[in-house]
Amino acid sequence: MIIKYIGHACFKIRDNETGYSIVFDPYSPDSVPGFRKVVDTASEVLCSHEHFDHNHRESLIIEPAENSPFEVQTIDTWHDEVKGAKRGPNRIHVITEKKTGKKLIHYGDIGEVMDDLLTEENMALLKGADVALIPVGGTYTYDAEQAIELIRRTAPKIAVPMHFKTDTGVFGLDNIGSIEKFLADAQAAGFKVNIAKVCFYDTDETGLSDCVLAIRPQNI
């Protein structure tokens, strides 16, 4: 499985054998400062919720394909700590590669109280994923501290941060936390931190495990 970080909370995954691809949470043009518009193709588009920086399906050219190599499961959650009263619902997507059993989780804009999220039923899906795509910027999602706690409690092999800004102001919403802060906090919490220089990560070729992996956004 190849994972490409497009930017913000938008990722593309592609099956190495079939070429089938899924894009998560494409943002609308000019919705996130510093990011170019999304221009890509996909076999399938999945959105965690209907905010404009997560639901611009029109950005993608759909390439019809049959027999997806991925199983898609969902967990309906909340975008905030008050059961959606502030920002509505959020949907977590749990993607399992049928042939290998590798599991990837896209948490969307998770903001739900963590103890409410991590029920026994949900933990059966969330615990021990191969890759977890987790928002870390706060304000609209979990912040750095909450993201680290989520990683600790669900124990993915690789945790990939998303939905952040940079300290230098290159990209990202002004009122969310920076990737630099999250990585520093994760390292201080005892996690191994790896920083990729490219926007791709191939799970079949790169033997990383038990770490935080910051992937470079493509659309900057």
C-alpha positions as CSV (number, residue, x, y, z in Angstrom):
1,M,0.0,0.0,0.0
2,I,1.3,3.4,-1.0
3,I,0.3,6.4,1.2
4,K,0.5,9.9,-0.2
5,Y,0.0,12.9,1.9
6,I,-1.7,15.6,-0.2
7,G,-2.2,18.1,2.6
8,H,-4.3,19.1,5.7
9,A,-6.3,15.9,6.3
10,C,-6.2,14.7,2.7
11,F,-4.4,11.5,1.9
12,K,-4.4,9.1,-1.0
13,I,-3.8,5.4,-0.6
14,R,-3.1,3.0,-3.5
15,D,-2.9,-0.7,-3.7
16,N,0.4,-1.8,-5.2
17,E,-1.0,-4.8,-7.1
18,T,-4.3,-3.5,-8.5
19,G,-3.8,0.3,-8.6
20,Y,-7.1,0.8,-6.8
21,S,-7.0,4.1,-4.8
22,I,-8.9,5.9,-2.1
23,V,-8.7,9.6,-1.4
24,F,-9.7,10.9,2.1
25,D,-11.0,14.3,2.9
26,P,-10.1,16.5,-0.1
27,Y,-10.2,20.2,0.8
28,S,-11.8,22.9,-1.3
29,P,-9.5,25.3,-3.2
30,D,-8.2,28.2,-1.0
31,S,-9.8,26.7,2.1
32,V,-6.4,26.0,3.9
33,P,-3.7,28.7,3.6
34,G,-0.5,27.6,1.9
35,F,-1.9,24.6,0.1
36,R,-2.4,24.3,-3.6
37,K,-5.8,22.9,-4.8
38,V,-6.2,19.2,-4.9
39,V,-5.8,17.7,-8.4
40,D,-5.8,14.0,-8.5
41,T,-7.6,10.8,-9.4
42,A,-9.2,8.1,-7.2
43,S,-11.3,5.0,-7.5
44,E,-13.2,6.0,-4.4
45,V,-13.5,9.2,-2.2
46,L,-14.2,9.0,1.5
47,C,-15.0,12.1,3.6
48,S,-15.1,12.2,7.4
49,H,-17.6,15.0,7.5
50,E,-19.1,17.7,5.3
51,H,-17.0,20.8,6.2
52,F,-15.6,22.5,3.1
53,D,-12.0,21.7,4.0
54,H,-12.8,18.0,4.0
55,N,-15.5,17.3,1.5
56,H,-14.5,18.7,-1.9
57,R,-15.2,15.5,-3.9
58,E,-15.2,17.6,-7.1
59,S,-11.5,17.9,-6.9
60,L,-11.0,14.3,-7.9
61,I,-11.4,12.6,-11.2
62,I,-13.0,9.2,-10.5
63,E,-11.5,6.3,-12.3
64,P,-14.2,3.5,-12.1
65,A,-12.9,0.2,-10.8
66,E,-14.4,-3.0,-9.6
67,N,-13.4,-5.4,-6.9
68,S,-11.8,-3.1,-4.4
69,P,-8.8,-4.7,-2.6
70,F,-9.8,-2.8,0.5
71,E,-12.5,-3.5,3.2
72,V,-13.9,-0.2,4.5
73,Q,-15.4,0.0,8.0
74,T,-16.6,3.1,9.8
75,I,-17.1,4.4,13.3
76,D,-19.5,7.3,13.7
77,T,-18.0,9.8,16.2
78,W,-18.2,13.5,17.0
79,H,-16.2,16.5,15.8
80,D,-16.2,18.0,19.3
81,E,-16.3,17.1,23.0
82,V,-20.0,17.9,23.3
83,K,-21.5,15.2,21.0
84,G,-21.6,17.4,17.9
85,A,-23.2,20.5,19.5
86,K,-20.4,22.7,18.2
87,R,-19.3,21.1,14.9
88,G,-21.5,18.1,14.2
89,P,-20.5,14.5,13.4
90,N,-17.2,12.9,12.4
91,R,-16.6,9.6,10.8
92,I,-13.5,7.4,11.3
93,H,-12.6,5.2,8.3
94,V,-10.9,1.9,9.0
95,I,-9.4,0.4,5.9
96,T,-8.1,-3.2,5.7
97,E,-6.1,-4.5,2.8
98,K,-7.9,-7.8,2.1
99,K,-4.8,-9.7,0.8
100,T,-2.4,-8.7,3.5
101,G,-4.6,-7.8,6.4
102,K,-2.8,-4.4,6.8
103,K,-5.0,-1.9,8.5
104,L,-5.0,1.9,8.0
105,I,-7.2,4.3,10.1
106,H,-8.2,7.9,9.0
107,Y,-9.5,9.6,12.1
108,G,-10.9,12.6,10.3
109,D,-11.6,15.6,12.6
110,I,-11.9,13.6,15.8
111,G,-12.9,15.7,18.8
112,E,-15.0,13.3,20.8
113,V,-14.2,12.7,24.5
114,M,-11.5,10.0,24.3
115,D,-13.1,7.7,26.9
116,D,-16.3,7.9,24.9
117,L,-14.5,7.0,21.7
118,L,-12.4,4.1,23.0
119,T,-15.1,1.7,24.0
120,E,-14.5,-2.0,24.0
121,E,-16.3,-2.3,20.6
122,N,-14.4,0.5,19.0
123,M,-11.1,-0.6,20.3
124,A,-11.5,-3.9,18.5
125,L,-11.2,-1.9,15.3
126,L,-8.8,0.9,16.4
127,K,-6.1,-1.0,18.4
128,G,-2.9,-2.1,16.8
129,A,-3.4,-0.6,13.3
130,D,-0.5,-0.6,10.9
131,V,-0.9,3.1,10.1
132,A,-3.1,5.7,11.9
133,L,-3.6,9.1,10.4
134,I,-4.3,11.4,13.4
135,P,-5.1,15.1,13.6
136,V,-2.8,16.9,16.0
137,G,-3.5,20.7,15.7
138,G,-6.2,21.2,18.3
139,T,-9.0,23.8,18.2
140,Y,-11.2,21.7,15.8
141,T,-9.6,18.3,16.6
142,Y,-7.5,16.6,19.2
143,D,-4.4,18.7,20.1
144,A,-0.8,17.4,20.5
145,E,-1.4,16.1,24.0
146,Q,-4.6,14.3,23.1
147,A,-3.1,12.9,19.9
148,I,-0.2,11.4,21.9
149,E,-2.7,9.9,24.4
150,L,-4.6,8.4,21.5
151,I,-1.4,6.9,20.1
152,R,-0.5,5.5,23.5
153,R,-3.9,3.9,24.0
154,T,-4.4,2.5,20.5
155,A,-0.8,1.5,19.8
156,P,-0.6,1.8,16.0
157,K,2.7,0.7,14.5
158,I,3.0,4.0,12.7
159,A,1.2,7.2,13.6
160,V,1.1,9.9,10.9
161,P,0.1,13.4,12.1
162,M,-2.2,15.6,10.0
163,H,-4.4,18.8,10.3
164,F,-1.6,21.0,11.6
165,K,0.3,24.2,10.6
166,T,3.9,25.1,10.6
167,D,5.7,27.5,13.0
168,T,7.1,29.3,9.9
169,G,3.6,30.0,8.5
170,V,4.2,28.1,5.3
171,F,0.8,26.4,5.5
172,G,-2.1,25.5,7.8
173,L,-4.9,27.3,9.6
174,D,-3.7,30.1,11.8
175,N,-5.5,29.0,15.0
176,I,-4.3,25.4,15.2
177,G,-1.1,23.9,16.7
178,S,2.1,23.3,14.7
179,I,3.7,20.1,13.5
180,E,6.9,21.2,15.2
181,K,5.2,21.3,18.6
182,F,3.6,17.9,18.1
183,L,6.8,16.3,17.1
184,A,8.7,17.8,20.0
185,D,5.9,16.7,22.4
186,A,5.9,13.2,21.0
187,Q,9.6,12.9,21.3
188,A,9.5,14.1,24.9
189,A,6.8,11.5,25.6
190,G,9.2,8.8,24.5
191,F,8.1,8.1,20.9
192,K,10.5,7.6,18.1
193,V,10.0,10.4,15.6
194,N,10.9,10.1,11.9
195,I,10.5,12.9,9.4
196,A,10.1,12.0,5.7
197,K,11.5,14.3,3.0
198,V,8.9,13.0,0.5
199,C,5.2,12.9,0.4
200,F,5.0,9.1,-0.2
201,Y,5.3,6.2,2.1
202,D,5.2,2.6,0.9
203,T,4.2,0.1,3.6
204,D,5.6,-2.8,1.5
205,E,9.1,-1.3,1.2
206,T,9.8,0.7,4.4
207,G,10.2,-1.2,7.5
208,L,9.3,1.4,10.1
209,S,7.4,0.4,13.2
210,D,6.5,1.7,16.6
211,C,7.1,5.3,15.7
212,V,5.6,8.7,14.7
213,L,6.2,9.4,11.0
214,A,5.7,13.0,9.7
215,I,5.2,12.8,5.9
216,R,5.8,15.9,3.8
217,P,2.6,17.4,2.3
218,Q,2.6,17.3,-1.5
219,N,0.6,20.4,-2.1
220,I,2.8,23.1,-0.6
